[in-house]
């Protein structure tokens, strides 16, 4: 169930993430790994909380947060990707003249979360059936949050489900938001900004605010694994 992140072209991924706020990497997980992740959804002992989206007007569907300790596979994903992403996160803060820097190693960053009372894991499995969708939102959870997160897509579109595109909106000063739509296949990964990213304007960088969501699923079932580096308030 563990992808080999060392084989990915991180220079290209980070360049595209920096310019667009999101980037799609094909076939990070194989089919067997995707099915293994889906099979975990019904193992209640792995999760600390289940959220029924319609109860909170978040959409229509369900997601479950993993509890402490998170599965070893998630810890490994975080440890292998965070050090590759944190330098870019710091570059974003520098470009936008924000007085904030992120530790280059995951453990130090997570210690900062705990100091702020953010101790609950936020990585999650999501499930949508027919009619399911997720409204545009941001996964922030507290004062401390890392500006980049990951999503792994575990089902095959047009085979397991129809609809259910991954949607991002990007703001621009004095203009309407731009929508970006991804149609990832089974095993694909999207790296995207949690909150905002810098865009080079005519004079200087400006902050493009980003939200993400899922369009309506017309049939079948759609599962996603979300990897979020910061913790939530207890």
N, C-alpha and C positions, 0 to 999 in steps of 0.2 A: 504493500500500500504506500510505499515511500517513493516519490518521484526523485529523479536524479537532476537536481537543480544545477549541478556543476556543468552539465552538458548544454545548458541554455546559453544563448548569445546575450549576455547581460548588457553589453555596451549598446546593442540595438534596442533592447527592451527599455532601458533607462532613457535613452534618447527619445524614443517615442512617447514614453510616459511623461517626460519633461515637456514635450511640445504639445501633447494632447490631453493630459490628465488621465488617460486610460490607455491600456495596451492589451491586446489579445495574444496569448501564446497558445498555439495549437498542440493538442495531444501531450499534455504533461502527465496525465494519468492514463493507464491502460484500462481496458474494459473491465477486467477482473477487479482492479482496485476500485473503480466506480461502483461496481456491484457490492463490494465489501462495505464501502461507506454507506450505501443505501441500506444495507442489512442492519447497520447499527441503529437506525432510526427508532426501532421498536425495543431497544434495550434500555429500559427506563433507568437502570442503575448508573448509566453513563451521564445523565443530565441533571442539572440543578433546577431548571425551570422550563416550562412549556408555555408558549404564548400563542393564543388563538387570535389571529389578526383582526377578525371582524369585531371582536369584543372591544378593541381599542380604536377601531376605525383606521387601522393600519393597512387594510386591504382584505383579502379573503384567502386564508390558508393557515399554515401553522409553522412555527419554528421552535427549536429546542436548543438551549444553551448547555454546553458541556460543563460539568462540574470539576472542581479540583480533586485530585490532579487530572489535568487534561490527558487524553490518550497520548501515548508516546509518539504516534504518527504526527499529531498536531504540534507537539513540542519540537519535533525534528523539523517540520516545515518552517516553523517560526525561527528556529535557530539558524537555518540555512538561508533564509530570505531576508531577515531583518538587517544583518550587517551589509547586505548589498543595497538595501533601500535607504538606510539611515543617512548616508552621505548626501543623497539627492534631497531628502527631507530637509537637511540643514542648508543645502544650497537654495531651496525654496524660501526658507526663512530669511536668508541673507539677501536674496533678490528683492524680497518684499519689505526689507528693513524692519523685520520683526525680531525683537530681542528675545529669541528663544532658540535653543539648540537641543538636539536629541542625542543621548548617549549612543555610541557606535556599537555597543553590545546589548543584547536583549535583556540579560539579567539586570543590568544597571537600570535600564528603562523600566522594567517591571517593578524594581524596588521603588522608583519614584512614584509609580501608581499606588503602591501599598502605603507609602508615606502620606498620601492624600486620601486614604481611606477607600481606595479603589482596589478591592481584593478579589472580586468575582470574575471568573473567566467570561469572555464574550464571544469566543468562537462558537459556531452554531451550525446545525443542519436545518435546512428549510424544505418544506414540502408543499406543493401546490397541486390541487386536483382541477377538474373541470370548473371553469369560472374563477379560478384563483388568480390573484394579482397582488402586487405590493406597491403601495403609494410611494411617491418620491420622498426621500428622507436622507438623513445622515446618521451614521453610527458613531456617536460621540461619547456618551455615557458618563462624562465627568470632566473636571478641569484639565486633567492630563489625557491627551489622546495623540496617537500617532497618525500623521496625515496620509498614510497609504495603507491599503488593505487588499486582500486577495479573495477571489471567488473561484471555486472549481465546480464545473458543471457535469453532473453525474448521469444524465439521461440523453438519449439521442432524439433530436427534434425530427418530426415527421414519422418517427417510428414509435417512440414512447409517448409523445405528446405533440400537440400543435399549438401555435401561438407562443406565449411566454417569453418574448424577447427581453433581453437585458437593456434597460434604458437609462441613459445619463442626460442630465441637462446642465449646461454651462452658462453662467451669467456673463454679461458684458456691460460695462458702464453705459448708461443712457441708451440701452438697446434691449430688445427682447432676448430671452434665453435661447440658446441653441440646443437642439436635441440630437443625441447620438444613439444609434440603435445597434446593438450587437446580437447576432444570432449564433451563439457558440454551440459547438457540437460536444458530444460526450468526451470527457477527458480534457477539454480546453480549460485554460485558466485566464482570468482577466485580473490585471493589476490596475487599481484605480485610486484616485484621491478620495480620502474620507471626507474632506471638508472643502478645500480650495487648492489652487495651484497658481503659480505666477505666469502671466502672459505678457510678452513684450509689446508695449504700446508705442505710440509715436514718440513719447518723451521718456518713459520709464516703464517698469513692470507694473501691472495692475493685478489685483486679486480676482480670479475667476471662481466664483462659488459654484460648487458642483453638488447635485443630488442624484440619487440613483433609485431605481425601482424595477418592477417587472410588469410587462403588459399582460393582458388577460390570457389565460390558458384556455384554449377552445375544447381540448379533449385530452385524455390521458393524465399522467402524473409526471411532475417535474421536481427533481431534488437538486439542491445546491449545498455545497460545503463552503461556509464563510470563515475566513481566517482574519481575525482582528487582533492587533498586537496589544492594545491597552485593555485594562480591566475596568469593570463597572463598580460604582459605589455599592457597598454592602447593603 
